[in-house]
Amino acid sequence: MSSPSSVIQATVTLRVHRFTPRPERERRHSSSPFGRRGGSPFADSARAGRPRGKSWVQEYELLVRPEDTLLDCLLTIKRDIDPTLAFRYSCGHGMCGSDAVAVNGTPTLLCTAQVQDWVQRLPNISYPDDEGFRRTGDVDDADNANVFEEDLAHQIDEGDHLGVIELAALPGFPVKRDLVADIDSMLEQIRRLKPYLIHHNAIKTREDGKVDVLEYLQNPQELAKYELLSNCIACGVCEGACPVYAGGEAFIGPAALINQARFINDSRDTATEERLEALDTADGVQACQSVRACSRQCPRGIDVGEEIWQLIAQVKER
């Protein structure tokens, strides 16, 4: 064991699923008159078909610190190894949600995912000692691969090969290029359900004509009902984890449901009945299978599955 974790460097292999779309061709013929028309308002044509293009898997070997984020790793690749690699990010601090991808098959944010939490051991590499590892199941079970403990940084030596991390675009959405998914369908579904405060009564004003803001004050209990939900960053992680939405079925999706729950739980909003009516469809809350995979990796700490279950209860009780 050598130096402190802040300076220890080891090798990791990033296995990236890449995609380059084919140039779009101009269509000379109209669509078939026998094609299916209409359908669900939550079914998006962009999700119906996969973009055509070249797909391949490319591996990059990097010297990293265990506490480096996967975004750090990709930026190193982009700057020093392969400038053609495409991925998306903005704030880099888990606040914007733009860098959501699938890491080892699990949707999460690149900027909050650390190497030591996601690296998987390579089966053909000889490791010095198993003491520094924890097991999540039978060692022969491919679904329960060995991973490093949370204090991996204190268990390795300089230059060790940590293993492999697999990266792919966010499931459930068309891939634009490499790790960049097209989330327009999710944003459009949110927009369709009126993601803003609705107050049917006339705005109360004072004698001078200005809005009487005291009329819309809330107590702490009223604020607490929706405050956490307002932190949703529409990253798409819950959608990528949902087996219904990511499976390609016509479903409004967890992100849109959470957005609506935010307003349904707001005491200032008077459109609760209309919102519940809009959600009570075969492609709305009825399509939810209550798997609750949507809650696993929410970067804002929202228990998405529980909130959706509360919506389902409200729909049934009305």
N, C-alpha and C positions, 0 to 999 in steps of 0.2 A: 504494500500500500504506500503510495507516494505522497503527492501533494494534495492540498485542499481541493474540494469538489469544484470550486470556481475556476480552477486552472486545469483540471484533469480533462484530457481529450481522448476519445475513443472513436472507432470507426462504426458507422451505421450504413446500411444499404436502404435507399429509398426506391421502392418498386412502384413506378408511376404509370397508371393507365392513361395513355395519351390518345388524342383524337384530332384529326384534321378534316374538316368538312370539305366535300366536293363543291366546286363552284356551281351556283344555282343556274339551271338551264331555263330558258324562256319556254313556257308551255304554249304549244301551237294549237292544241285541241282543248275543247271544254271538257269539264269533268263528266263522268258517266251519268246519264239520266237515271240509271238504276241504283246509284249510290244512295246510302242511307241519308235521310234528311232530318233536320230537327235534332231532337235528343235532349239531353240534360243541359240546363243552363250552367252547370258547374263543369261540364265536360269541355275541355279546351282542345281545339284542333291541333295545337302545337304539341300536345301530349300524346295524341293518337298515334303518330308515326315517329320513328327515330330518324334523326338526320343521317344522311348517307355520307360516307367518307371513309377515311383510312383509320383503323384502330390498331394499336400495338402497345406492348408493355416495354418500358425502358427503365433500366436500373442505373442509379447513381450512387457512388460510394463516397461518403463524406467523413471528414474528421470533425467531430462535434463534441460539445459538452453535454452530459446527460440532461442538464436543465434547460438546454436550448429548446425553443419552440419549433414546431414543424414549419412555421412561417419563416423563421430564421434560416432553416435548412434550404427552403425553396428559394429564398432570396440569394443565398450563396450560390446555388446552382445557376440561377438566372444571371448573376453578375460575373461568375468566374468559369462556369462550365458550359452551360447551354442556354444562350439567350432566346432560343425559340420556345422554351417551355412557357405555357400560358397558365396563369392562375390569377385570382382576384383577391384584393385586400384593400383596406382603406385606413382605418384608425390603428390597427395592429394591437388593440387592447381589449378586444371582446365587447366593444360598445356598438359597433355598426352592423355586425353580422354578415358582412359581404364575403368573408373567406370561408364559408361553410363547405366542407367536402366530406367524403367518406374515408375514414382512417381505419384500416383493417376491417372494412365493411360497416363501420359504425359512424353515422353522421356526427360531426363535431366541428369546432372552429380551429383553424390552423394556428391562430395567434395565441390560443390558450392551451393547446395540446403540446405537452413536453415530450421529448424523445424518451425519457426514462419511464413514462407512463404508457407508452404505446409500442415500444419495440418488442418484437417477438424473436425468440431464439431460432437460429437456423439449425435444421436437423442434421446437416452434414458438417457442422463445426464442433470441434472438441473444446468444451468449456472446462476450466480448471477445477471448479468446485460448485456443487449445486446449492451450497449453503446460502448463497446470496440470492436465491430465487424462491418465489412462492408458486405453488401449483393451484390451478383453479379447477382441477378435476383429474380424471385418469390421464396419465402421461401419454397414453396411446390414442387418446381422443383428439382428433384434429381440431375440433371445436373448442377445446380447452387447452390451448397452447400455453406453454410455460412463459411467464413474463417476469420481469424484474420487480423486486420490491420497491416501495416508494422511496426508500433511501438508497437506490441503486448507485447514486453518485459516490457513496462511501464504500461500495462493494467492488469497485473495479480498479484495475491498474491502467496506467498510461498505455494507450495503443491497443487495448483490447477491442475485439470485434463484438459489438453489442448484439447485432442481429439485423432483422429486416422490418421495415414499416411499409405497408401497402397503401397507396393513395389513389383515389378515384373521384370522379365528379359526384356531386350530391345526387343520390338516387331519387327517382320520381320525376325528374326534369330532363328535357332535351339537353344534350351536351353541345355547347357552342364551339369549344376548343379545349382540349386537354382537361384541366380541372375546373373550367368555367362552365357552370350550368345556367341555363336560361330560366330564371324564376319569374318571368312575366306572368305566367298563368296563375301563380299563387297571388301575386299582387293584384291581378285583375279580379280574382275571386273575392279578395278583401274589399276592393272598391265596389263591387256589385252589392255588397251588403251595407252600404252607407256607413263608412268608418268615421263618423263624426257625431257630435252631440245633437240630438233632436229634441227641441222643446216646443210643443204645439201651442202653448199659451202665448199671448202677446208679451213682449219684453216689457217688464215693469220699469218705468222711468220715474225720475224725481221731478219736482216742480220746475227745475231748470232745464228739463229735457234730457239729461244725462241718464245712462243706465244705472239703475239701483243695484249695485253689485252685492249689497247685503242680502238681497232676495235669493241669491244663489250660493250663499256660504254653506259649508258642510261641517258637521261635527267630526271628530276623529274616527268614530265608529263607521260613519258613512264613507269616509275616505278610505279606510282600511279595506273595504269590500272590493275595491277595484284597483287600489294603488299598485300592487305587485303586477297585475295584468297590464297596466299601462307601460310597464318596462319592457314589454315584448319588442324585439328589434327586427322581427320578420326575417330572420336569417334562413328559415327553411329547414332547420335541423329536425324539428318535430315532423315535418312533412316527409323528409327523407327516411325517417325511422318508422313511419306509419306503414304497415303492410298493405293497407287498403289504398292509400293515396299513391305510395311508391309503386304499388302493384299495377297501376294504370287504370284503376276503376274510376268511374265518375263519382267523385266525392269532393265536397267543398274543402275539406282538409282542416287539420288542427289549427293552423295559423289563423284562418278566417274565423273559426269558432272562438278562439281565444280573444280575437279582436271584438267580436260581438259580445262576449261575456263581459268585457271591460265596460261596455255601454249599458248592458242589461243590469249590471250591478251598480251603476251610477245613479244615485237618487235624483239627479238633475235631469236625467233623460226620461222623456215621457212616451217613448216609442217601444216600450218593452213588448207589448202584445204583437205589434207588427214584426218585430225582430224574431220573436219566438215562432211566429207563423211562417216566416221566410226560412227558418231553420228546420221546420217540421216537414221534411220531404224525404223521399227515398234516397236522395243524394246529399242530404243534410245530416242531421244527427242520427237518422235511422241507419245510415251506412256505417257508423262507427261500431266497431266490434269490441270495444273496451279492452284492447290488448294492452294499452298503456305504455307501449314502447315510446310514445311521444314524450314521455316524462323523463326518460333516462338521461339525456344529454343537454337539456335546455340550459343555455349559458346564462340565463337570467334567473334561474332557480324556480321557475314556475312549474308546479305540478300539473302539467297540461292534461293528463288523463283524468285527474280528479275534477278539474274545472269543467271538462267536457261532460263528465258524469253528472255534475250539478246542473248543467244546461239540459241534459236529457231528462232529469227529474223535473225541472221547471216546465219543459215542453209537455210532459205527461200530466202534470198537475193542473195545467191551465184549463 
